[in-house]
Amino acid sequence: MAHPVDVHVGKRIRHRRWLIGMTQQQLAEKVGIKFQQIQKYETGANRVSASRLWDISDAVGVDVSFFFEGINEGEKVESDAAVSVPDDLLGDKEALDLVRSYYAIPENQRRRLFELARVLSDVA
């Protein structure tokens, strides 16, 4: 059984890779490994060594600390809205595609889209 930290780090690797539109093959080539190894890291089946995590962070353009953000689930603050968010939001391809598309929109239009979404969620 995979260790929860390995699973979390793997999800964060997958999350960042999706956000920047990089395939497993592209990441593997940048890091100098086979794409199957990236698959194993992303599922938490294989533990990522410190040096490999350093290489991955460089390849995807984040600090190593990015992969550990949100690791302390007990520290989450409940919102007043009680919105139901899937536990594996980072693993949801549709959600990641939506986020990537959102950030591709020019900032002034993105702000208006955000306000529209907020109004629609308040009505629902």
TIRO-2110 file (N, C-alpha, C; in Angstrom, 1 decimal):
// TIRO-2110
0.8, -1.2, 0.0, N, 1, A
0.0, 0.0, 0.0, CA, 1, A
0.9, 1.2, 0.0, C, 1, A
0.5, 2.2, -0.8, N, 2, A
1.3, 3.5, -0.9, CA, 2, A
1.2, 4.3, 0.3, C, 2, A
2.2, 5.0, 0.7, N, 3, A
2.2, 5.9, 1.8, CA, 3, A
1.5, 7.1, 1.4, C, 3, A
0.6, 7.7, 2.3, N, 4, A
-0.2, 8.9, 2.0, CA, 4, A
0.7, 10.1, 1.5, C, 4, A
1.9, 10.2, 2.0, N, 5, A
2.7, 11.4, 1.5, CA, 5, A
3.1, 11.1, 0.1, C, 5, A
3.5, 9.9, -0.3, N, 6, A
3.9, 9.6, -1.6, CA, 6, A
2.7, 9.8, -2.6, C, 6, A
1.5, 9.5, -2.2, N, 7, A
0.3, 9.7, -3.0, CA, 7, A
0.0, 11.2, -3.2, C, 7, A
0.2, 12.0, -2.1, N, 8, A
0.0, 13.4, -2.1, CA, 8, A
1.0, 14.1, -3.1, C, 8, A
2.3, 13.7, -2.9, N, 9, A
3.3, 14.3, -3.8, CA, 9, A
3.0, 13.9, -5.3, C, 9, A
2.6, 12.7, -5.5, N, 10, A
2.3, 12.2, -6.9, CA, 10, A
1.1, 13.0, -7.5, C, 10, A
0.1, 13.3, -6.7, N, 11, A
-1.0, 14.1, -7.1, CA, 11, A
-0.6, 15.5, -7.5, C, 11, A
0.3, 16.0, -6.6, N, 12, A
0.8, 17.4, -6.9, CA, 12, A
1.7, 17.4, -8.2, C, 12, A
2.4, 16.4, -8.4, N, 13, A
3.2, 16.3, -9.7, CA, 13, A
2.2, 16.3, -10.9, C, 13, A
1.2, 15.4, -10.8, N, 14, A
0.2, 15.4, -11.9, CA, 14, A
-0.5, 16.7, -12.0, C, 14, A
-0.9, 17.3, -10.9, N, 15, A
-1.6, 18.6, -11.0, CA, 15, A
-0.8, 19.7, -11.7, C, 15, A
0.5, 19.8, -11.3, N, 16, A
1.3, 20.8, -11.9, CA, 16, A
1.5, 20.5, -13.4, C, 16, A
1.8, 19.3, -13.7, N, 17, A
2.0, 18.9, -15.1, CA, 17, A
0.8, 19.2, -16.0, C, 17, A
-0.4, 18.9, -15.5, N, 18, A
-1.6, 19.2, -16.2, CA, 18, A
-1.8, 20.7, -16.4, C, 18, A
-1.5, 21.5, -15.3, N, 19, A
-1.7, 22.9, -15.4, CA, 19, A
-0.9, 23.6, -16.5, C, 19, A
0.3, 23.0, -16.7, N, 20, A
1.2, 23.7, -17.7, CA, 20, A
1.1, 23.0, -19.0, C, 20, A
0.2, 22.0, -19.1, N, 21, A
-0.1, 21.3, -20.4, CA, 21, A
1.1, 20.4, -20.8, C, 21, A
1.7, 19.8, -19.9, N, 22, A
2.8, 18.9, -20.2, CA, 22, A
2.4, 17.4, -20.1, C, 22, A
2.8, 16.6, -21.1, N, 23, A
2.5, 15.2, -21.0, CA, 23, A
3.5, 14.5, -20.1, C, 23, A
3.1, 13.3, -19.7, N, 24, A
4.0, 12.4, -18.9, CA, 24, A
5.3, 12.2, -19.7, C, 24, A
5.2, 12.0, -21.0, N, 25, A
6.4, 11.7, -21.9, CA, 25, A
7.3, 13.0, -21.9, C, 25, A
6.7, 14.1, -22.0, N, 26, A
7.6, 15.4, -22.0, CA, 26, A
8.3, 15.5, -20.7, C, 26, A
7.6, 15.3, -19.6, N, 27, A
8.2, 15.5, -18.3, CA, 27, A
9.3, 14.4, -18.1, C, 27, A
9.0, 13.2, -18.5, N, 28, A
10.0, 12.1, -18.4, CA, 28, A
11.3, 12.5, -19.2, C, 28, A
11.1, 13.0, -20.4, N, 29, A
12.3, 13.4, -21.2, CA, 29, A
13.1, 14.5, -20.5, C, 29, A
12.4, 15.5, -19.9, N, 30, A
13.1, 16.6, -19.2, CA, 30, A
13.9, 16.1, -18.0, C, 30, A
13.4, 15.1, -17.4, N, 31, A
14.0, 14.6, -16.1, CA, 31, A
15.0, 13.4, -16.5, C, 31, A
14.8, 12.8, -17.6, N, 32, A
15.8, 11.8, -18.0, CA, 32, A
15.4, 10.4, -17.6, C, 32, A
14.1, 10.1, -17.5, N, 33, A
13.5, 8.8, -17.2, CA, 33, A
12.5, 8.4, -18.1, C, 33, A
11.9, 7.2, -18.0, N, 34, A
10.8, 6.7, -18.8, CA, 34, A
9.5, 7.2, -18.3, C, 34, A
8.5, 7.4, -19.2, N, 35, A
7.3, 8.0, -18.8, CA, 35, A
6.5, 7.0, -17.8, C, 35, A
6.8, 5.7, -17.9, N, 36, A
6.2, 4.8, -17.0, CA, 36, A
6.6, 5.1, -15.5, C, 36, A
7.8, 5.6, -15.3, N, 37, A
8.2, 6.0, -14.0, CA, 37, A
7.4, 7.2, -13.5, C, 37, A
7.1, 8.2, -14.4, N, 38, A
6.3, 9.3, -14.0, CA, 38, A
4.9, 8.8, -13.6, C, 38, A
4.3, 7.8, -14.4, N, 39, A
3.0, 7.3, -14.0, CA, 39, A
3.1, 6.7, -12.6, C, 39, A
4.1, 6.0, -12.3, N, 40, A
4.3, 5.4, -10.9, CA, 40, A
4.4, 6.4, -9.9, C, 40, A
5.1, 7.5, -10.1, N, 41, A
5.2, 8.6, -9.2, CA, 41, A
3.8, 9.2, -9.0, C, 41, A
3.1, 9.5, -10.0, N, 42, A
1.8, 10.2, -9.9, CA, 42, A
0.8, 9.4, -9.2, C, 42, A
0.9, 8.1, -9.2, N, 43, A
-0.1, 7.3, -8.5, CA, 43, A
0.4, 7.0, -7.1, C, 43, A
1.6, 7.3, -6.8, N, 44, A
2.1, 7.0, -5.4, CA, 44, A
2.7, 5.6, -5.3, C, 44, A
2.7, 4.9, -6.4, N, 45, A
3.2, 3.5, -6.4, CA, 45, A
4.7, 3.5, -6.1, C, 45, A
5.4, 4.5, -6.6, N, 46, A
6.8, 4.6, -6.4, CA, 46, A
7.1, 5.9, -5.7, C, 46, A
8.0, 5.8, -4.7, N, 47, A
8.4, 7.0, -3.9, CA, 47, A
9.4, 7.8, -4.8, C, 47, A
9.2, 9.1, -4.8, N, 48, A
10.1, 10.0, -5.5, CA, 48, A
11.3, 10.4, -4.6, C, 48, A
12.5, 10.2, -5.0, N, 49, A
13.7, 10.5, -4.2, CA, 49, A
13.8, 12.0, -4.2, C, 49, A
14.6, 12.5, -3.3, N, 50, A
14.8, 14.0, -3.1, CA, 50, A
15.4, 14.6, -4.4, C, 50, A
16.4, 13.9, -4.9, N, 51, A
17.1, 14.5, -6.1, CA, 51, A
16.2, 14.5, -7.3, C, 51, A
15.4, 13.4, -7.4, N, 52, A
14.4, 13.3, -8.6, CA, 52, A
13.3, 14.4, -8.4, C, 52, A
12.8, 14.6, -7.2, N, 53, A
11.8, 15.6, -6.9, CA, 53, A
12.4, 17.0, -7.3, C, 53, A
13.7, 17.2, -7.0, N, 54, A
14.3, 18.5, -7.3, CA, 54, A
14.3, 18.7, -8.9, C, 54, A
14.6, 17.6, -9.6, N, 55, A
14.7, 17.7, -11.1, CA, 55, A
13.3, 17.9, -11.6, C, 55, A
12.3, 17.3, -11.0, N, 56, A
10.9, 17.4, -11.5, CA, 56, A
10.4, 18.9, -11.2, C, 56, A
10.8, 19.4, -10.0, N, 57, A
10.3, 20.8, -9.7, CA, 57, A
11.0, 21.8, -10.7, C, 57, A
12.2, 21.5, -11.1, N, 58, A
12.8, 22.4, -12.1, CA, 58, A
12.2, 22.3, -13.4, C, 58, A
11.8, 21.0, -13.8, N, 59, A
11.2, 20.8, -15.1, CA, 59, A
9.8, 21.4, -15.2, C, 59, A
9.0, 21.5, -14.1, N, 60, A
7.7, 22.0, -14.1, CA, 60, A
7.6, 23.5, -13.6, C, 60, A
8.8, 24.0, -13.2, N, 61, A
8.8, 25.4, -12.8, CA, 61, A
8.2, 25.8, -11.5, C, 61, A
8.4, 24.9, -10.5, N, 62, A
7.9, 25.3, -9.1, CA, 62, A
9.0, 25.0, -8.1, C, 62, A
8.9, 25.5, -6.9, N, 63, A
9.8, 25.1, -5.8, CA, 63, A
9.4, 23.7, -5.3, C, 63, A
10.3, 23.0, -4.8, N, 64, A
10.1, 21.7, -4.2, CA, 64, A
8.9, 21.7, -3.2, C, 64, A
8.8, 22.8, -2.5, N, 65, A
7.8, 22.9, -1.4, CA, 65, A
6.4, 22.8, -2.0, C, 65, A
6.2, 23.1, -3.3, N, 66, A
4.9, 23.0, -4.0, CA, 66, A
4.3, 21.6, -3.8, C, 66, A
5.1, 20.6, -3.9, N, 67, A
4.6, 19.2, -3.8, CA, 67, A
4.1, 18.8, -2.5, C, 67, A
4.4, 19.6, -1.4, N, 68, A
4.0, 19.3, -0.1, CA, 68, A
2.9, 20.2, 0.4, C, 68, A
2.5, 21.2, -0.4, N, 69, A
1.4, 22.1, 0.0, CA, 69, A
0.1, 21.3, 0.2, C, 69, A
-0.6, 21.6, 1.3, N, 70, A
-1.8, 21.0, 1.6, CA, 70, A
-1.7, 19.6, 2.2, C, 70, A
-0.5, 19.2, 2.6, N, 71, A
-0.3, 17.9, 3.2, CA, 71, A
-1.0, 17.6, 4.5, C, 71, A
-1.1, 18.7, 5.3, N, 72, A
-1.8, 18.6, 6.6, CA, 72, A
-3.3, 18.8, 6.4, C, 72, A
-4.0, 17.8, 6.0, N, 73, A
-5.4, 17.8, 5.8, CA, 73, A
-6.2, 18.3, 7.0, C, 73, A
-5.7, 18.0, 8.2, N, 74, A
-6.3, 18.4, 9.5, CA, 74, A
-6.4, 19.9, 9.7, C, 74, A
-5.6, 20.6, 8.9, N, 75, A
-5.6, 22.1, 9.1, CA, 75, A
-6.5, 22.8, 8.2, C, 75, A
-7.3, 22.1, 7.4, N, 76, A
-8.2, 22.7, 6.5, CA, 76, A
-9.3, 23.5, 7.2, C, 76, A
-9.6, 24.7, 6.8, N, 77, A
-10.6, 25.5, 7.4, CA, 77, A
-11.9, 25.3, 6.6, C, 77, A
-13.0, 25.0, 7.3, N, 78, A
-14.3, 24.8, 6.7, CA, 78, A
-14.9, 26.1, 6.3, C, 78, A
-15.4, 26.2, 5.1, N, 79, A
-16.0, 27.5, 4.6, CA, 79, A
-17.5, 27.5, 5.1, C, 79, A
-18.0, 28.7, 5.1, N, 80, A
-19.4, 28.9, 5.5, CA, 80, A
-20.4, 28.4, 4.5, C, 80, A
-19.9, 28.3, 3.2, N, 81, A
-20.8, 27.9, 2.2, CA, 81, A
-21.1, 26.4, 2.1, C, 81, A
-20.2, 25.6, 2.8, N, 82, A
-20.4, 24.2, 2.8, CA, 82, A
-20.5, 23.6, 1.3, C, 82, A
-19.5, 24.0, 0.5, N, 83, A
-19.5, 23.6, -0.9, CA, 83, A
-18.9, 22.2, -1.0, C, 83, A
-19.5, 21.3, -1.7, N, 84, A
-19.0, 20.0, -1.9, CA, 84, A
-17.9, 19.9, -3.0, C, 84, A
-16.7, 19.7, -2.6, N, 85, A
-15.6, 19.6, -3.5, CA, 85, A
-15.0, 18.2, -3.5, C, 85, A
-14.8, 17.5, -4.6, N, 86, A
-14.3, 16.1, -4.6, CA, 86, A
-12.9, 16.1, -3.9, C, 86, A
-12.7, 15.0, -3.2, N, 87, A
-11.4, 14.8, -2.5, CA, 87, A
-10.2, 14.8, -3.5, C, 87, A
-10.4, 14.3, -4.7, N, 88, A
-9.3, 14.2, -5.6, CA, 88, A
-9.5, 15.2, -6.8, C, 88, A
-9.7, 16.4, -6.4, N, 89, A
-9.9, 17.5, -7.4, CA, 89, A
-8.8, 17.6, -8.3, C, 89, A
-7.5, 17.4, -7.8, N, 90, A
-6.3, 17.5, -8.6, CA, 90, A
-6.3, 16.3, -9.6, C, 90, A
-7.0, 15.2, -9.4, N, 91, A
-7.0, 14.1, -10.3, CA, 91, A
-8.1, 14.2, -11.3, C, 91, A
-8.9, 15.2, -11.2, N, 92, A
-10.1, 15.3, -12.1, CA, 92, A
-9.7, 16.0, -13.4, C, 92, A
-9.6, 15.3, -14.5, N, 93, A
-9.1, 15.9, -15.8, CA, 93, A
-10.0, 17.1, -16.2, C, 93, A
-11.3, 17.0, -16.0, N, 94, A
-12.2, 18.0, -16.4, CA, 94, A
-11.9, 19.3, -15.6, C, 94, A
-11.7, 19.1, -14.3, N, 95, A
-11.4, 20.3, -13.5, CA, 95, A
-10.1, 21.0, -13.8, C, 95, A
-9.1, 20.1, -14.1, N, 96, A
-7.8, 20.7, -14.5, CA, 96, A
-7.9, 21.4, -15.9, C, 96, A
-8.6, 20.8, -16.8, N, 97, A
-8.8, 21.4, -18.1, CA, 97, A
-9.5, 22.8, -17.9, C, 97, A
-10.5, 22.8, -17.0, N, 98, A
-11.3, 24.0, -16.8, CA, 98, A
-10.3, 25.1, -16.2, C, 98, A
-9.5, 24.8, -15.3, N, 99, A
-8.6, 25.7, -14.7, CA, 99, A
-7.6, 26.2, -15.7, C, 99, A
-7.0, 25.3, -16.5, N, 100, A
-6.1, 25.7, -17.6, CA, 100, A
-6.8, 26.7, -18.6, C, 100, A
-8.0, 26.4, -19.0, N, 101, A
-8.7, 27.2, -19.9, CA, 101, A
-9.0, 28.6, -19.3, C, 101, A
-9.4, 28.6, -18.0, N, 102, A
-9.7, 29.8, -17.3, CA, 102, A
-8.5, 30.8, -17.3, C, 102, A
-7.3, 30.2, -17.1, N, 103, A
-6.1, 31.1, -17.1, CA, 103, A
-5.6, 31.4, -18.5, C, 103, A
-6.2, 30.8, -19.5, N, 104, A
-5.8, 31.2, -20.9, CA, 104, A
-6.6, 32.5, -21.3, C, 104, A
-7.7, 32.8, -20.6, N, 105, A
-8.5, 33.9, -20.9, CA, 105, A
-7.8, 35.2, -20.4, C, 105, A
-7.9, 36.3, -21.2, N, 106, A
-7.3, 37.6, -20.8, CA, 106, A
-7.9, 38.0, -19.4, C, 106, A
-7.0, 38.6, -18.6, N, 107, A
-7.3, 38.9, -17.2, CA, 107, A
-8.6, 39.7, -17.0, C, 107, A
-8.9, 40.7, -17.8, N, 108, A
-10.1, 41.5, -17.6, CA, 108, A
-11.4, 40.6, -17.9, C, 108, A
-11.3, 39.8, -18.9, N, 109, A
-12.4, 38.9, -19.1, CA, 109, A
-12.5, 37.8, -18.1, C, 109, A
-11.4, 37.3, -17.6, N, 110, A
-11.4, 36.3, -16.6, CA, 110, A
-12.0, 36.8, -15.3, C, 110, A
-11.8, 38.0, -14.9, N, 111, A
-12.4, 38.6, -13.7, CA, 111, A
-13.9, 38.6, -13.9, C, 111, A
-14.4, 39.0, -15.1, N, 112, A
-15.9, 39.0, -15.3, CA, 112, A
-16.5, 37.6, -15.3, C, 112, A
-15.8, 36.6, -15.8, N, 113, A
-16.2, 35.3, -15.8, CA, 113, A
-16.3, 34.8, -14.4, C, 113, A
-15.3, 35.1, -13.6, N, 114, A
-15.3, 34.7, -12.2, CA, 114, A
-16.5, 35.3, -11.4, C, 114, A
-16.8, 36.6, -11.7, N, 115, A
-17.9, 37.2, -11.0, CA, 115, A
-19.2, 36.5, -11.4, C, 115, A
-19.3, 36.2, -12.7, N, 116, A
-20.5, 35.5, -13.2, CA, 116, A
-20.7, 34.1, -12.5, C, 116, A
-19.6, 33.4, -12.4, N, 117, A
-19.6, 32.1, -11.7, CA, 117, A
-20.0, 32.2, -10.3, C, 117, A
-19.5, 33.2, -9.6, N, 118, A
-19.9, 33.5, -8.2, CA, 118, A
-21.4, 33.7, -8.1, C, 118, A
-21.9, 34.6, -8.9, N, 119, A
-23.3, 34.9, -8.9, CA, 119, A
-24.2, 33.6, -9.2, C, 119, A
-23.8, 32.8, -10.2, N, 120, A
-24.5, 31.6, -10.5, CA, 120, A
-24.4, 30.6, -9.3, C, 120, A
-23.3, 30.5, -8.7, N, 121, A
-23.2, 29.6, -7.5, CA, 121, A
-24.0, 30.0, -6.4, C, 121, A
-24.2, 31.3, -6.2, N, 122, A
-25.0, 31.8, -5.1, CA, 122, A
-26.5, 31.6, -5.4, C, 122, A
-26.9, 31.6, -6.6, N, 123, A
-28.3, 31.3, -7.0, CA, 123, A
-28.7, 29.8, -6.9, C, 123, A
-27.7, 29.0, -7.1, N, 124, A
-27.9, 27.5, -7.2, CA, 124, A
-28.3, 27.0, -5.8, C, 124, A
END
